[in-house]
Amino acid sequence: MNERTRRLRQESLDLRPSISSERAELLTDFYQEHFGRHSVPVLRALSFFHLCQNKTLYLGEEELIVGERGPRPKAVPTYPELNCHSLEDLRILDSRPKTSYQVPERCLEAYERKVIPYWQGRSMRDRIFADLPAEWHEAYEAGIYTEFMEQRAPGHTVLDDKIYAKGMLDFKKDIAESMAALNFAEDPRAQEKHEALRAMGIACDAVILFAERHAELAENRAAVEEDPGRRAELEKIGEVCRQVPAGAPRDFHEALQYYWFCHLAVITELNGWDAFNPGHLDQHLLPFLEQGLAEGSLTRESARELLEAFFIKFNNHPAPPKVGVTAAESGTYTDFANINIGGLLQDGSDGSNEISHILLDIVDEMHLLQPSTNVQVSRKTPDALLDHTLRVVRKGYGFPSIFNADTVVEEQIRQGKSLEDARAGGCSGCVEVGAFGKEAYILTGYFNLPKVLELTLHNGFDPKTQRQLGPETGEAASFADFDELFNAFERQLRHFVDLKIHGNQIIESLYARQMPAPFLSVLIDDCIAEGRDYNAGGARYNNTFIQAVGIGTITDSLAAIKELVYEKASNGLDELVAILDQDFSEEEPLRQRLLHRTHKYGNDDDYADDIMRRVFQSAFEAIDGRPTAKGGTYRLEMLPTTCHVYFGSITGATPDGRLDGQPVSEGISPVQGSDRSGPTAVLKSAGKMDHVKTGGTLLNMKFSPSLLEGQAGIDNLAHLVRSYFKMDGHHVQFNVVNAELLRRAQADPASHRDLIVRVAGYSDYFCDLSPELQEEIIARTEHGSFGQAEARSERAARRDEVLVS
Amino acid sequence: MAGRAMSVEEILEVVLKDRIFYDDSGGGVTFSGGEPLRQAGFLRAVLEACRQSRLHTVVDSCGLASQEDLLSVAELTDLFLFDVKMMNEEKHRRYTGVSNRQILSNLEALGRMEQPIWLRVPVIPGVNDDAENLGATAKLAASIPSVERVCLLPYHPLGESKSRRLERDATLPELQSPTPGDMQNLVELVEAEGIAASIGG
């Protein structure tokens, strides 16, 4: 980092996130005047144009890459057409202790006077909740599943290489061609397509205008700038913004600025999930780096400075805050933009290059909260790149996460994508797999597997909400054997997946008709060619995920039932359920037995792992391959983000010894603290899952820093990663901080504000996490050695110590 | 004390669970102790089984064993870790209670075989960290072609709590671990004799 980058970075770190009502006000004004005068897509495009034309611009004193979504860095706009914050929401966001957003008085006033009166009852959230059936609401309130689109628009996608060869004017030509080819005489959807295409054309103009406004601002600043160095920079910024996004980028600077305008446009148009993401940045930028170095217009230092400026831009953009918030809740400022490093090229060769290493150096040096980064490791990835990656991982910030690029391709081939599209794809958000630039891959909600078991054990009744939520599949005492119980579980599972899909149909249809995304549609193939919006199924591939949570908890629970109830017959199932209902009160010895003397997933123990595979297969069969409303397909994903804490809080005690309210297991990681046979055993167990059938799995591991010391520590970790990937493991991420440091940070948050830890598919400031999540992260087993045999002897030694002392 | 009886098959079953990791890392199994040569017959059986499964094997020994046991085990071992605590027989007897003659003669015999050897020296301040002892150790190591390196293991006081639990007096009271700087000097001293040296290993 040079001095300028250091200052820009510090500025970005120091600024407190705030809420800006500017977008909400501009949008409300526009809707008040124009609603009903245009088709929905054109109305959306014109409102986007209105925002690009009128929003306050920002050009920081030393900036090289320009443009902010809000009127200044870290000022976050709101999206009342999707969900309208109440005054109480805004006050809580302003005052809550963690991940707060400063809310100016002016914003409250505008919301009270203008925004709330217009949008209440009209927002997507209000309409979705009004349309969803009562049964859906009951299961939702009981915490069986969550719903992503009640807070934000579907987005969840990533850009490919198309913008580096084409400007918006080129896209407009494509749009015009597609329009010219419409056949109104024969195609009953021609008019629909016409409006979608018109909207895309308007969106292109809006972004060009947005850039030209920045050019003008830079030119005006240059005219009065006294420092000749800065004057030249401002003139260059002006030139860049005149060229892109209207035309294709001609150099490294223009390439980055072009992407950044696209990013801002996507996250201004709607508040789509996971912001947006340049995908394989190292691959896209390589030609520009090589050309700049050859021409002498770029040095490695100046390229790096531009990249650093680009990274800071991501950090300036905290996630838009939720509505319906509670004071106790904490969120995250992370917006899940996740840059891919390495991976494969379309022709199947290794995609890593010099920029991959520069990006790793930047991650290492800047350790910003955003953007997230991940490294795609294929069989062809050089050891040197993995080595470099793990040296950064060892620092303990949780970046980057590591993916198996070969499995990522295989997963997509199974979904029916072309080999080239699959290779050009990668991972985004937390761990989701997608064909970059060609796919809408939408997370729709987490699904609580342990809760479904709880309902199964109570004949479809939920003890928490005191409601009969599921079908009656039999009283606990009525199951003759384990298979009968498991069949009942499968029926409950299917029932709630059906209900979730019913809800998704309603939401997806609403988005397709009411909330198109014309600008995003310009960027994702084949929306232009098909004349169909991204939210209406215009992408080449459309996959919709349901994310199963708690595989560890449910596996251990079923393993305990199988052994104790059906094999050893030491307890009746009804007896066990009664004990769970009492949260193990007076039954601590039984709980200890369940915790320590039953089979646990994560120990390379086939007894437990076979049950894991059976549950996984049931979830897969219930979800995979079913059709979505916009012509796509449902897929299973094994990802928790932080939802395992919430799901735990509304799930009663479980047969694995877990107490009422405690978090359930996260991702595909074992239950916190139950993996006692070392990391190789965890990887073996996790490797028994058929990752290729998913759209992503998430595995967390925690290592004590001492284990990773020296080159030997890095080599050992690299072997561990390569071995896991040989088993088709999809993803692994590491926390390298010891429990002691985390305890110190809890006691003294003020001195540990900058402590970043890996949470789920992203890293976050430890002190911003809820107390439950902090405890949960501390509880994840910290591995002090690598192998199973070593772990055994270590455990024996520890046991020995306990006995002696 | 901890520990339980296991058969050759049981040991192999645990070891082979991590097979996929050894294949990638070139890792394998290390037999240490106590003193693994105290169970030479059983050790040979396990090593034989490992060899059949194409696992890399290491035996970590203090070198005090019958030469016949040592050599028969060495035949089945891929790498030998061999402790040489002190070169001076008198001092060796004083600190360990036994002469080092058997150990050194075992090393000489082992050196005539082809298996690579790493000589390991626990560096105990004031006991064996003098230039004379380490210089002599390094010369010996350099004279045996199959010795690949000398590993200098800094003394650590972790044994003290064990001594207390066993209600014994600590044998080396108030001894500090050598500093990284001290250890680096010793590495240089050993390497000056023309043999590779490392801290730990």
Boltz contact constraints between the chains, C-beta under 6 A:
constraints:
  - contact:
      token1: [A, 604]
      token2: [B, 17]
      max_distance: 6.0
  - contact:
      token1: [A, 680]
      token2: [B, 18]
      max_distance: 6.0
  - contact:
      token1: [A, 680]
      token2: [B, 21]
      max_distance: 6.0
  - contact:
      token1: [A, 719]
      token2: [B, 24]
      max_distance: 6.0
  - contact:
      token1: [A, 719]
      token2: [B, 25]
      max_distance: 6.0
  - contact:
      token1: [A, 722]
      token2: [B, 24]
      max_distance: 6.0
  - contact:
      token1: [A, 723]
      token2: [B, 20]
      max_distance: 6.0
  - contact:
      token1: [A, 723]
      token2: [B, 21]
      max_distance: 6.0
  - contact:
      token1: [A, 723]
      token2: [B, 24]
      max_distance: 6.0
  - contact:
      token1: [A, 787]
      token2: [B, 18]
      max_distance: 6.0
  - contact:
      token1: [A, 788]
      token2: [B, 17]
      max_distance: 6.0
  - contact:
      token1: [A, 788]
      token2: [B, 18]
      max_distance: 6.0
  - contact:
      token1: [A, 789]
      token2: [B, 14]
      max_distance: 6.0
  - contact:
      token1: [A, 796]
      token2: [B, 2]
      max_distance: 6.0
  - contact:
      token1: [A, 800]
      token2: [B, 2]
      max_distance: 6.0
  - contact:
      token1: [A, 804]
      token2: [B, 165]
      max_distance: 6.0
